[in-house]
């Protein structure tokens, strides 16, 4: 089920705030290339998918 723009932004903020504290695992039956459809924004989806540097 796709998120609206506001929900996608809030979810991104959650992921971003969690970034420095630990890992987050998200699963989907969609290919990564289609996550932009769910998050209403390809850039936001790519930012959440990209692995960060090792801690």
Short mmCIF file of the C-alpha atoms (twelve columns), coordinates in Angstrom:
data_MODEL
# 
_entry.id   MODEL 
# 
loop_
_atom_site.group_PDB 
_atom_site.id 
_atom_site.type_symbol 
_atom_site.label_atom_id 
_atom_site.label_alt_id 
_atom_site.label_comp_id 
_atom_site.label_asym_id 
_atom_site.label_seq_id 
_atom_site.Cartn_x 
_atom_site.Cartn_y 
_atom_site.Cartn_z 
_atom_site.pdbx_PDB_model_num 
ATOM 1  C CA . UNK A 1  0.000  0.000  0.000  1 
ATOM 2  C CA . UNK A 2  1.610  3.283  -1.061 1 
ATOM 3  C CA . UNK A 3  2.355  5.974  1.514  1 
ATOM 4  C CA . UNK A 4  1.216  9.545  0.946  1 
ATOM 5  C CA . UNK A 5  3.931  12.190 0.676  1 
ATOM 6  C CA . UNK A 6  3.610  13.212 4.357  1 
ATOM 7  C CA . UNK A 7  3.712  9.615  5.593  1 
ATOM 8  C CA . UNK A 8  6.722  8.868  3.381  1 
ATOM 9  C CA . UNK A 9  8.547  11.911 4.770  1 
ATOM 10 C CA . UNK A 10 7.779  10.889 8.357  1 
ATOM 11 C CA . UNK A 11 8.970  7.350  7.687  1 
ATOM 12 C CA . UNK A 12 12.189 8.722  6.171  1 
ATOM 13 C CA . UNK A 13 12.731 10.870 9.275  1 
ATOM 14 C CA . UNK A 14 12.294 7.766  11.440 1 
ATOM 15 C CA . UNK A 15 14.868 5.854  9.389  1 
ATOM 16 C CA . UNK A 16 17.255 8.825  9.392  1 
ATOM 17 C CA . UNK A 17 17.017 9.285  13.178 1 
ATOM 18 C CA . UNK A 18 17.618 5.571  13.706 1 
ATOM 19 C CA . UNK A 19 20.642 5.571  11.364 1 
ATOM 20 C CA . UNK A 20 23.188 6.547  14.025 1 
ATOM 21 C CA . UNK A 21 21.798 4.180  16.667 1 
ATOM 22 C CA . UNK A 22 21.363 0.836  14.949 1 
ATOM 23 C CA . UNK A 23 20.059 -1.113 12.021 1 
ATOM 24 C CA . UNK A 24 16.568 -1.108 10.583 1 
ATOM 25 C CA . UNK A 25 15.235 -3.980 8.523  1 
ATOM 26 C CA . UNK A 26 12.362 -3.468 6.121  1 
ATOM 27 C CA . UNK A 27 10.943 -6.124 3.854  1 
ATOM 28 C CA . UNK A 28 8.701  -5.955 0.833  1 
ATOM 29 C CA . UNK A 29 7.559  -8.148 -1.991 1 
ATOM 30 C CA . UNK A 30 8.483  -5.329 -4.407 1 
ATOM 31 C CA . UNK A 31 11.834 -5.067 -6.145 1 
ATOM 32 C CA . UNK A 32 14.004 -2.229 -4.788 1 
ATOM 33 C CA . UNK A 33 13.515 -0.404 -8.077 1 
ATOM 34 C CA . UNK A 34 9.798  -0.127 -7.344 1 
ATOM 35 C CA . UNK A 35 10.063 1.152  -3.752 1 
ATOM 36 C CA . UNK A 36 9.646  4.695  -5.075 1 
ATOM 37 C CA . UNK A 37 6.040  3.742  -5.860 1 
ATOM 38 C CA . UNK A 38 5.439  2.917  -2.200 1 
ATOM 39 C CA . UNK A 39 7.214  5.944  -0.758 1 
ATOM 40 C CA . UNK A 40 5.859  8.391  -3.385 1 
ATOM 41 C CA . UNK A 41 9.420  9.474  -4.163 1 
ATOM 42 C CA . UNK A 42 12.284 7.596  -5.815 1 
ATOM 43 C CA . UNK A 43 14.927 9.743  -4.103 1 
ATOM 44 C CA . UNK A 44 13.524 9.083  -0.609 1 
ATOM 45 C CA . UNK A 45 13.236 5.364  -1.353 1 
ATOM 46 C CA . UNK A 46 16.835 5.201  -2.601 1 
ATOM 47 C CA . UNK A 47 18.094 7.097  0.450  1 
ATOM 48 C CA . UNK A 48 16.425 4.586  2.768  1 
ATOM 49 C CA . UNK A 49 17.767 1.597  0.835  1 
ATOM 50 C CA . UNK A 50 21.374 2.743  0.523  1 
ATOM 51 C CA . UNK A 51 23.632 1.088  3.079  1 
ATOM 52 C CA . UNK A 52 25.537 3.474  5.259  1 
ATOM 53 C CA . UNK A 53 29.169 3.157  6.319  1 
ATOM 54 C CA . UNK A 54 29.972 0.344  8.749  1 
ATOM 55 C CA . UNK A 55 29.926 1.346  12.408 1 
# 
